[in-house]
Amino acid sequence: MADRKQTLRLGFEGHLRKVDVTLPATEATPWDADSKLEIVGTEVPRLDGHLKVSGRAKYTFDVALPGMLWAAVLRSPHPAARIESIDVSKAEGQPGVKAVLAVAKPGDTLRFAGQDVAAVAAERPEQARDALALIEVRYTPLPFVVDTEGAMRDKAPRVHEAPITERRTEGDEPGKAKAGGMQGNVRALPPNERGNVDKALRESDVVHEATYVTQVQTHSALETHGVLVRWDGDQSMTVWASTQGIFSVRDEMAEVFGLAPSKVRVITEYLGGGFGAKFGASAPGSRLGFIAGELSRLARAPVKLMCDRHEEHVCTGNRPDSRQAVALGGRRGKLHAIDVVAHGTAGIGTGAGVGRNAFSLYTRCPNARVRAHDVFTNGGPGTAMRAPGHPQGAFALELALDELAAKMGVDPLKLRLDHDEHPLRSMQLRQGAERFGWDELRKRSAQLRSRNTRVRKGVGVASSLWGDFGRANAAVATCSVLRDGTIELKNGVQDIGGGIPTVIAQVGAEVFARPLSTIRVRYGDSDYGPSVGSGGSTTTSSVTPAVRNACEQARVALQELAAKQLKVPAGEVRWDGDGTAHGGGGSITFGQLCKKIDGEAIVATATRPATYGHEPMAFPGSKFYQIAGAQFAEVEVDTWTGVVRATRVLAVHDCGRVMNPLTLRSQINGGVIQGTSYALMEERVLDGDLGRMLNPNLESYKILGARDVPEIEVMLTEVHTGANNTGAVGIGEPATVPTAAAIACAVYDALGVPVRSLPITPAKVLEALGMIPGRPA
Amino acid sequence: MLRMPRFSVQTPRTIDEVVQALRTPGARLVAGGTDLLPNIKHRLEQPPVLVSLSRVRELGDVVVDEAAGVMRIGARVTLTAISEHAQVRERFPSLARAAGVVASPLIRNMGTLGGNVNLDTRCRYVNQTAFWREALGGGCIKSEGSVCHVVPGGRNCVAAMSSDCVPVLISLGASIVLVGSQGRRELPLEDYYLADGVRHTTRLDDELTTELVVPLPRGPRRSHYAKWTVRGSIDFPLVSVALRFDLEQDHVSAPVSEAHVVVGVLGSKPRRVTRLDDVVGKALDDPSLATAVAERVHQQCKPLENVPYEAPYRRTMLRVHARRAIEVMVAAG
């Protein structure tokens, strides 16, 4: 069928306009600014909320099968070593032990403390752990380096002998180009440049140069990584996985064990968080899927392998650190040049770039250049973490911008507004500033500074950009209207925690004008049809349009059935608000109509096409909508102790159409909390002499507690982008991009001196104030 | 998830039975378990037998003995109960406060005062998984090894005494009562602790703490407990200072007749700050008193790199928090 043209009313408050889009013939007419929706966009509590709070929701950790064994992994105690020999024989025959596996082999080089060496499956988890102690491994320790600066030196031990190719997952930002060659442990990422930055810096009347440092953050999802593997015969298996990408688990297990993907079933009913580290059957630094699958094959019993918290910190990924040398040039009150040279370590892995912020946010600045580098160290691999690179990049850029603004004598908010081309973000900045009380609060900060008070207050603002990376043809949804009136919606998507099943149900309820109680959502199982991984903030925008298309198609079939019953042409059937069909003076209720279904159900299956709109502005260099956001933060700093409290955050965000304000606000709250924690507390501490993480637990790896959470206000600026038929775009990542940056800017406002290093610990604040001597870098 | 090794549990009903049960080699007492069980998960201890106090009725009371001039607090009284007890709040506000800022409500509901005074010492190189410690080349003095990672070359364990209640109880002049096969003994709590993180109390293996005895104030007094942690709850103290000032009259402008300041989270033993003689006689609200006390605390207390956050920073903070605690007392009137 031919494509069709459709005129939609798109844009945002005060900026709505008619836009023509081209749609595939099978595509439902997109919901736009003129659509009046009854259930989508309302505050529907999570359908499974009661199961979660009452403990009845079963996570991977909770799944138990008859005869199931528990696995444990022996991990490298050395940050770098060669394996001379492995003898697993003494572990065999230990009480309860059913299978033992040498994962590494003699001659292998281990590159971080925590790497897989061997594994055991036993009847009880304690037995598996105890048996590990009997595995004899001879190591030859090798020179190692765990700190980023040390690894950059000429004589530093080489972490990898051969060039490394990038490991990418669905958690990574799409569309990045390949990297360049390696020099020592340093590997250049593709640079970005517009204009002539060197010349522009020479032309500038004010230049600000400084280095900004961010720490390694671990994902620390509440539920650790883990899989449970059951072989169903020798050519198929069922895998329960704590994953944010069911189909990535399927594909990896199929590849590792030489199975057809259709023979691997993956189930993730509930998931205790992911944040980018849970793609594939393995963790980034541990072959969990292979180990569990192989032990299960050897033992001929289901095997469960769940990481403990130590393993979770050390070998399941992290947000790389960064050292960003930033130079900003100002000319005639305007931003004239942005130059960033960044180095960061993803340990033995790749992906220490610093995001799009410096290059793509303040696009009215004519000259910009970002050169980023991966620095290899003997640490566990970094991996995608909630907006990879962006919080790091935002922190350096936004704080540097405030420092430049101070030197130029302009208000930092004005400097941002002057150089941001996104009309919605500009509105967010203006409306946010008004609601936040920006002007008055900046004056208050200045007064407290000039009076040199013990307790200071400060405010800061930072922006977020992300893309609508909702995927075409990736999610295939099935809608079944059953004879008993139930509407069953199926898709193999996992719920990372955002609440996608509830939103799927809302879409079904909307299309059929039926109560939510009549909608049943089946998800979390690869048998329910292809879907996307929850990465790149794409779940809702990939899945809900497919669900809607399936529902609309089923509804067309139902309408034909109604027409037959009412004896009118299908085009004359009208539906009312409770799903009753009217036509030719007669009517038939939804329940009565369903009973007339020939066979068990009307079933329709559909996906979504590529994006067809990006009103009002595209993500740089793409046809995807650019998601906008801005956050304002207020802090209180005790200048005697250096303790910073984030007291208030105003988060202004768009995510296209608001599908459910409750689940949306939850995601934004989570993004702000995680960003505040990153700003003030979280830090992986590695001991340079031992090459090990000193705080691989949740006692000394500090994550913000309930008492430390700022008051969070969420302001939603809905936008009709025309990207897809529901209008949903993502929010998970945009919500955490600017938080730490805004807090750092607020600390600068409070103190009058910047703290250019995350986390902003009390000691760093006192150093910045000159009250205690600085430590050597 | 970390798993516990197997052990058996005994549930005696009387103190005598407890003492009897403790004769099993390696037996350990458990009351709330909030310190012991994580340590067992970390394989810092692998006791074959846990002797539970859950069925012992005798140790659960708070009694004010006016005739003897003391309050007796049973070892099994929970930290929540202490923090909420009307008599404790009235007579020993710094103790109520210390008990009320331990960890989190859930832990305070389980944790007991006896457990808190016997809390094992803590160190960033010790309170880790067995695998982690093994990778240091075989742990340290306090765990499986023989070296110290905090004080290179050190032969003595300097793991930190991290109890919130201990510095306060010492500042209040409390004594501890222990019962064992050799009978009952009572000693000043201050003398109970040793400068050895491996064995940081004088408790014998078959002794159990039965009660803490705190002398009732004989005159006007102001006391406070200053605790700093990274987070607003759950954390062990990083700065821990207990202060007590006895006054000649019941107002903060009155002269101080006795001053006691005790600091925790340094090494394995709480430190009593000395040379406070010159503050005696000064009014509590005399700013020079706060400065002098803060200065003594800073001079005499040297935090180590045994807990998170930089030791030099924590030392600087001792001065700030000591001074602030006095300001809080003065402001409260």
Interface residues (C-beta under 8 A of the other chain):
Chain A: F61 R75 P77 H78 A113 P125 E126 R129 D130 T224 M306 D308 R309 H310 W640 T641 G642 M681 L690 R692 L694 N695 P696 N697 E699 S700 K702 L704 G705 A706 R707 D708 T761 P762 A763 L766 M771 I772 R775
Chain B: M1 L2 R3 M4 P5 R6 R124 Y125 N127 Q128 T129 F131 W132 E134 A135 L136 W228 V230 R231 G232 S233 I234 D235 F236 P308 Y309 E310 P312 Y313 T316 M317 V320 H321 R324
